[in-house]
Amino acid sequence: MLVLTHLWILPLLPLAGAAANGVFGRRWPKSLVTGVALSSTTLAFFSALELGREFMALSTDRIPWTKSYFTWITAGGFRADFALQVDQLTVVMLLVVTGVGWLIHIYSTGYMHDDPGYTRFFSYLNLFMFFMLVLVLAANYLLMFVGWEGVGLCSYLLIGFFFLKQSATNAGNKAFWVNRVGDFGFILGVLLILRTFGTLDFAAVLPRAAAMPAEPAGQAGVLTTIALLLFIGAAGKSAQLPLYVWLPDAMEGPTPVSALIHAATMVTAGVYMVARSHVIFLNAPLAMEVVAVVGCLTALFAATIGLVQTDIKRVLAYSTVSQLGYMFLACGVGAFSAGIFHLMTHAFFKGLLFLAAGSVIHAMGGEQDMRKMGGLRKKIPWTFWTMFMATLAIAGAPGFSGFFSKDEILLAAQRTSTPLWAVGVLTAGLTSFYMFRLLFLTFFGTERFDEHQVHVHESPRNMLAPLVVLAIFAVGGGWMAAPELLGGVNHFRQFLSPVFSFSYMNETSLPPDHLDASIATEALKVLLGAPVIAGLFGFLLAWWLYVRSSETPKKIAESFSALYKLLKGKYFVDELYAAVIVRPLVWISDKVLWHAVDEGVIDGAVNGVARVSRESGDRLRYIGSGNVRSYATWILIGAVIFTSLLLWMAG
């Protein structure tokens, strides 16, 4: 039980790598920087594997395993320990964070090889891993908030990594400020938890919340208020309406950053936090409804924008926003394990999509516009086939990982709300369309670039190896749920069932009977259900428009120019925010706070005192003229005044 007893080892490993490269990396050769960065994440991944093995050997009465190392904060009756915990949900998150993170570190050694900020990049990347592991391992809301803010800091640093590029610094600032809005809601929720329960420890808060009666539907009691405040934080971190606007701009960062932080790990922190707090949400039906509706609308909203984007990374960015919406839809309808299942499969296929996109950009000499690509299928075959596997997974093709997780979410939604299910199915069709559009524009058709200027070449092995590994998981990562189609057990849901015991009955499952005609019929319905048909329709439409009749999209855009401009302009939400929020705040800061308050009042008062003192001094200095008769006169006047004062006081 070495790792379980010493849980601090897991986050300490990447922290040590970040500190070593951050302090000494500039004086080290690149090979040593690489060795430190990779060894820390490699050890973290294998430690997570060992932790999983040790955890499986625990008896059920010792789960969750909690270890308190020291008292961190004591104030009156409040106490917060530096305490870490492990349960089934933690194990899943640890393996995703360390496993995908390790592969992306390997990929980055090739992608960032010639960048002058190589050392700084790996120091930031290791630091992010540290904070993400703290967030996942935390045994209380306060320590979780430390990890929460830490990954936000690293996100800011990595999005603005190319700090000499104005668009990158703007994107980093945008991510920082939008996340501050969500984090304000999160910290208010944490404070309300403290006031309500007197503690922030999961082991105390969640059982007490479960013992409280469920609040009436449509009414906002204390649990509903807590849940909604926590969800505001989740909406900021996981890019949900209306706080999603930072994530598409975050593509200004290096592509490995997009894969690790903005596809596989950090943006899923909000989903993890909601799942961890599921007991509070289940007793707050109004909050559950808000989570489901916001998630569903976000999924559809972002998918429609992705239909017309031409930057390969921005298509994937809006796809990430959309897929996160699916995860919140699952949590909102009580299917928490389905949401975590999709979180895991999404980490595989979306991480692969971003890394494959980076391989395409690397092959094209930095070009990201899909309109300037085409015909790359035979020139970079490894990149093509791995990206093809990921596209099938996100489109929900039967047998691929996304099929199992997305269909489980939609089946759960169907039991709760037909409109939510219908929007989810529509979004599945749109997802298939824009992803195959990306694939066809990039790899099929005629070459739309000058071969004399762009030397297209396959990526090196240290970039291709992570693609192959992630492709394997994108194909087979969902098969833990496959036996359910034949009347068996969904092993992933069964593994998480002790964590989500309160919500387990809300999840959709097929009856665990022996294989018979009814079960075969049920499996056939799933395989040929509405989401699969919608995905197939999206594929066929993308093939027709971008392979069979490549001139048609231009004609459609001209025929529906208003709608096309609306989608191309991303519904002009950024412009609306700029007009309603950003520019008024800048005007208030400039005209009122700076010129009126700072210069007029504060500086005016300080400068006024100085001016009066200076002018008084100028007048008083004439007293010291050096004339003896003048001094005698002043002494006489002073004596008369002083004597008069004494006589007055005596009378």
N, C-alpha and C positions, 0 to 999 in steps of 0.2 A: 504494500500500500504506500509505496514511496511517493508517487506523484499526488495521490489523493491527500496524503498527510501534509505534503509540502506544495499546496496549490500555487503558492506565490512564485514557484519556479517558472510556470507557464508564461505569465506576463513579464517576468524579469528577463527572460532570454532575449526577446526583441528589444526591450529597453536597453539592455547592455550593448546590443548591436548598434542601436541609435546613438548611444552616448559615445561609444568607441569611435565610430565613424565621424560623429559630429565634432568631437574634440581633437582627434588625431588624424582623421582621414585625409586632410589636406597635405600632410607630410608623408603619407603612405603611397606606395604604388597602387595602381588600379586593381591589380590582382588581389592584393591584401584587402582592399575595401570590399571587393566582390566576395571574398572568402568570409569576411566577418558578417556581411549582410545575409548571405545564403546559409551559413552555418547556424546563425541564430534562429532563422525561420525553419530550417530543417529540423533542428532540435526541438523547436516548439511543436511542430507537426507530429513528430514521433512521440513526444511527451503526451500530446493529446490522444494519440492512439493507445499509449500505455494507460492513460487515465481511463479511457473507455473500457479497456480490458479489466482494470481494477474495479471500475464501477459495476460492471456486469457481475462481478463476484460478490457484491454486497448483498446482504439480506434486505428484504423489502422494508423492514422496520427501521432501517438506518438511512432511508432515502427521504428527503434530500440530505446529502452529506454536507454539513456546514462546519467550517473551521474559522474560529476567531483568533487573530494573531495578536492584536493589542487594541486597547481603547483609544480611539482616534479623537473623538470630541466628547467632552462632558460639560453640560451647562444646566445648572439646576437639576431638575429631574430627568433631563434628556441625556441620552448616551448613544453614541454611534461608534461601533467597532469597525476596525478594518477586518471585515469578515468576508470570506469567499464561500460559495456553495456550488454543489454539483447535483444536478438531477438529469433526467432524460433529455429535457429541452436544452440544458447546458451542453451536454455531450454532442448533440446534433450541431449546435451553433459553433462549438469549438472546432469540430472537424471541418466544417465549411470554411470558417475563417482561416484556420491554419493551413488546411489543405489547398484551397484555392489561392490563398495568399502566397504560399510557398511556390506554386507553379508560376504565379505572376512575377515573383521575384526572379525566378530563373529566366522567364521571358524578357524581363527588363534588362538583364545583362547584355542581351543582344540589341534590343531596341534603343537603349540609351547609351550604347557603347561609346559613341563619339561625342556625346554631349559634354560641354565643359562643366556642367553642374552635376556630374555623375555621383560624386561623393555626397553632396547635399541631398540629392534625390533619394538615395538609399537610406540616409539618416532619417529623412522625413517618413519614408515608407515603413521602416522599422518602428518608428515612434507611433505611427498610426496603428500598427499591429498591437503594440503594447496597450494603447487606450481601448481598442476594440475588445481585447481580451479582458481588461478590467471591467468594461461594461457588461460583458456576458457572464463573467464569474461573480459579479457583485452579489452580496447576500442582503443588501438593503438599498433603498432608493437613493440615499445620499451618495454612496459609493458609485452606484450606477450613473448618477448625474455627473460625477467626476469623469468617468469614461465617456459619457455623452458629450460633455463639453470638449474633452480631449480630441475625440474624432472630428468634432467641428473645427477645432484649431488646425488639425492636420489637413483637413479638407481645404481650408483657406490657404494654407501654405502650398499644397500640391496643385490646386487649381491655378493659383498665381505663380507657379513654378518659373515660367518664362517671364520674369518680372519686368524685363525691358520692353515687353510687348504690352501696349496699353490695353488691348482687349482682354488680355489675361489678367491684368491687375484689376480691371473693372469687374470681371467675372468672379474673381476671388472676393472682392468687396461685396458684391451682390449676394454671393452665397453666405458670407458672414452675417450680413444684416438681416436677410430673410430668415436665417436660422435663429437669429436672436429673437425674432417675433415668436417663433414656435417655442423656443427655450423658456421665454417668459411665462407662457402658459404652463409648460411642464413644471417649472419651479413653484408656481402657484399651486398646482395640483399636489406636489410633494408636501408643501407647507400645510395644505388642507388635510392631507393624510395624517401628518403629525398631530394636528389639532384634534382630529377625529379619533385616532387610535392611540395617540400618545407614544408612538414608536414608528420607525421607518423600516424595521426588519421584515422581510418577506414572511419569515416563519411565524410572525405574530400578526401582521396586518391581514394576510390573505385568509387565514382561518376565521378571524373575527368578522371580516367582510362577508364570508360565506355564511356565517351564522346570522347575519342581519337579514330581515325580510326584504324581498325584492320590492323595489319601488313601483308604484302604479304606472302603467304605460302612459306616456304623454306628460308625466309630471317630473319636475327636476328637483330631487332631494339632494342630500349631501353626497351620496354615492354617484348620482348622475353628474353632479358638478365636478367631482373628482375625475370621473371618467372623461368628461368632455375637456377638462383642462389638460389631462394627460394626452388626449388625442390631438389637441392643438400642437403639443410638442412633437407627437408622432407625425403629424401632417407636415411640419417643417422639415424634420430630418428625413422623412421618406417621400417628400415631394408630392403631396396631395393638394388638390384644390383647397384654397386659393394660393398656397405657398409653394407651388411646384416650380416657379419661374426661374429659380437659381440653377436647377439641374441641367437644362439644355445648354446654358451658357458655360457650365462647368466643363464642357468638352474642349475648352481652351487649354486644359491641362494635358500632359503627355498621355498617350493612349493607355499605357498600363495603369495609370491612375484612374481613368474612366472604367477600366475593367475591375479593378480591386475595390475602389471606394464607391463609385457611382453605379455599380451593377451588382456586385456580389456580396458586399459586406455592409458598408456604412449606411446606405440608404435602407437597408433592411432592419436597422436598429429600431425604428419606430414600430415595425411589425412585431419584432421580438418583445419590445416593451409592452405593447398591448396584449400579446399572448401571455407574457409573464403576469400581467395584471388581470387576467381573464375573469377571475372571480368577481372583481369589482364591476366589470362591464356586464357580466351576466345578471347581476342584481340591479342593473340600470338599463331597462329596456329602451328608453329614449336614446341613450348614448349608443347602444347597439345599432339602433335604426340609423342614427347619424353616421356611424362608421360604415355601415353597409351602403348607404346611399352615396356618401362622398366617394368611397372606393369605386363603386360602380360608375358614377359619373366621370371620375378621373380616368378610369380605364377607357371609356368611350371618347372622352374629350381629347386625350393625348393621342389615341389611335387615329382620329380624323386628321390631326395635324401631321402625323407621320406619313400620311398618304402622299403628300406633295413635296416633302423635303428632298433636297438634292445633295446635301452634305452627308456622307455615309455615316459619320459619327452622330450627327443630329437625329437621323432616323432611329438609330439605336437608343439615343437619349430619350426620345419621346416614347419609344417602345418600353424602356425601363419604367417611366412614369406610369404607363398603361398597365404593365405587369404588376407593379406595386399596388395599383388599384384593385387588381384581382385578389391580392393577398388580404387587403383590408375588407373586401367584399366577403371573403371567407370568414374573417374574424367577426364581421358584423352579423353574420347569420349563425354564429356559434360553432362553425367548423374550424376551430383553432388549429387542429393538427393538419387539416388540409391546407391552411394558410402557410404553416411552417414547411409542409411538404413542397408547396410551390416555391417557397423561399429557397429551399435547397436545390430543387431542379433548376430554378431560374439562375442560381449562382453558377451552375454548370454550363447551361447553354448561352446565357447572356455574357458570362465571362469569356466563353469561347468566341462569341460573335464580336466582342470588342477586340480581343487579341487577333482574330482573323482580319478584322478591319484594319488594325495596326499593321499587319503583315501586308495587306493590300497597299496601304499608304506608304509603307517602306519600299515596296516594289515599284510604286509609281513616283518615287522621289519626293514624297510629301504631298501629293495631290489628294484632296478629299472629295472633290466634286464628281459624283457618279456620272454626270453627263460627259465627262472627259475621260472615261474609262472604256469598258467594253472589250470583249474578246480575250479576257485574261484567263479563261478556263484552262487552256493548254500551256500557258506560260508559267503559271504558278499552281500546279495541280494539287499539291498538298494543302495549300491554303483554301483552294476551291472545295475540295471534298470535305474538309473539316467544317468549313462554313456551311456547306450544304447540309451536313448532319445537324448542325445547330439550328438551321432554318426549319428543318423538318420538326425538330423538337419544339421550338417556340410556336410553330403553326399547329401543334397538337396532332401530328400524324400518328395513327395507331402504332403502338409499340415503342414509341419514343417517350423520353421522360416527361415532356410537357403534356403529353396526352393524358397520362395518369393523374398528374396533379391538377391540371386545369379542369378536366372533366369532373374530378371529385368536388372541386369548388362549385361548378355549375350545377351538379346534382344536388348539393346541399342548398344552393340558392333556390333551386326549383321547388324544394319542399317549403321554403319560407315565403317567397314572393315571386310570382310569375313575371311581373315586369322587370325585376332585377335579373332574373334568369334570361329573359329575352334580350336585354341590353348586353348581358355577358356573352351570349351567343353571337350577336351582331358584332361585338368587339373581336371575338375570335375570328370571324370572317375577315374583318378589316386587318387584323394582325397578320393573317396568312397572306393577304394581298400585298401589304407594304413590305413584308419581308421577302417575298418572292420577287417583287419589283426591284428591291435592292440587289438580290442575287442575279437577276436577269440583266439589269443595267450594268452591273460590274463585270460579270463573267461571260455573258453571251453577246451575240450580235457582232457588228463590225467594230474594229478598233477606232476609237475616237480620240486618239492621241498620236503625236509624232514620235515614231520609234527612234528617229535620229536624235531627238532631244531627251526622251525618256528611255533609259535602259532597264526594261522590266526584268526582274530577277526574283527567284524564290528566296525566302528568308533563310538565315542560317539555322543550324540544328537546334541551338539553344532557344530559338523562337518557335521552331516547329514542334519540338518534343512536347511542350505544354499544350499545344493545340491538339495533338493526337490523344493525350491523356484525357483532356476535357471532352473530346469528341466521344470517347468511350463512355464517359459518365453521362453525356448528353443523350446517348442512345439507351444505356442500360440503367441509369440512375433512378428510374421510376418503377423498376420491376419488383420492388418490395410490395407494391400494391397489386401486382398482376394476379396473384391467386384469388383475389376477391371476385374477379370476373367469372371464375369457375366455381363460385360458392365457397371459396376458402377464406383465408384471413388476410386482411391488409396489415402486413407486418409493421409498416411504418406507424400506422395509427395505433396498433397494439402496443408498440414500444413507447409511444407518448401518452398512452391512456392513463397511467398513474398521475401524470402532471395535469391533464385536462379531464379528470374524473367527473368534474361537475358538468362539463360540456359534452362528454362522450356520447350521450344519447342524442345530441343534436346533429351528429355527423351521419352522413348517409352511408349505409353499408348494405351489401347484399346478404341474404340469409346464409349462415355458415352450414348449409346442408350438403349432402352428397351431390355429385354432378347428375343432373337429370334434365329433362326437356325444358322445364321452366327456367332453370338456371342458364342453360344454353341460350334460351330465348332472351333472357335478361342481358347476357353478355353480348349477344348480337345487337340488341338495342343500343348498348353503349358504344359498340364499335361502329355502328351505322347511325348514331344519334345526331341530333341537330348540330352540336359543335363540330363534329367531324365533317358533316355535309357543308357547313359554313366554311370550314377551312379548305375543303376541296374546291368550293366555288371561288374562294379568294385566289387559290393557286391557278385555276383555269383562267380566271379573268386577267390575272397578272401575265400569264403566258400569252394570252391572246393580244393584249395591249402592248407588251414590250418585247415579244419575240415574233409572233405571227403577223401583227399589224402595227409596226412601230411608229407609224405616222399618226395613228388614231389618238393617242394621248394629247398631242398638241392641238388637234381639232376639238377634242372635248374641253380642254382648258380655254380655248377661244370661245366656244359655245356657252360655257358657264363661267365666264370671266370673273363675275362678281364673287361667286362661291370660291373659285380658285384663288383669287386675291385674298379672300378672307382666311382660307386655310394656309396659304403661303405666308401671310402676315401673322400667323399663329393667333388668330382672333384679335390681334392688336392689344393683347392684355398688357404687354410691357409698356406700350404707349399710353394705355389707360392709367396704369400705375404711375407712370412718369408724370402725367398731367394732374392726377388727383392727389398723389402722395408725395412723390419725389420733388418735383419743382416747387410746390407750396412749402415743403419743409426747408428746401434750400433757400427760398426767398425769406422765410421767417428767420432762418439762421443768419442770412446775410444782412437783411435790412433791419430786423428787430433785435435779435440777440447780439449781433456783432456791432453794427453801427450805432443803434439806439442805446442798448443796455451796456454793452462792453465799453464802447468808445464814449457814448454820451453820459452815462451814469457813473460807471465804475472808474474809467479813466478820467472822466470829468471831475469827479470828487477828489481823486488822488492828485490830479494836476492842479485843481483849484486850491487845495491846501498848500501845495508847493508854491503856487503863484502868490497867494496871500502872504506866506512866510517870506518869500523873496521881496515882495513890495514893502512889507513892514520893515524888513531889514534894511532896504534901501533908504527908508525915511529915518529910521533910528540911527543909522550910521552917521548922520549929520551931528548927532549929539557929541560923538567923539571927534571934535574939531581940533583938539590940541590947544585951544585958547584957555588960559588959566582963569580969566574973568568969567568966561562962559561956564566953566566947571563950578566956580564959586556961586554963581547965580543959581545953577541947578541944585547945589547943596542947600542953599538958603530956601529955595522953593520946597525942597523935600523936607527940610526941618520944620517949616511952617505947617505943611500938610500933616506931618507925623505928630506935631504938638497939638494941632487942632483935633486930630483923631483921638489922642489920649484924653484931652479935656472933655470931648463929647462922650467918650465911654465912661469917664469918671462921673459926669453929671447924670 
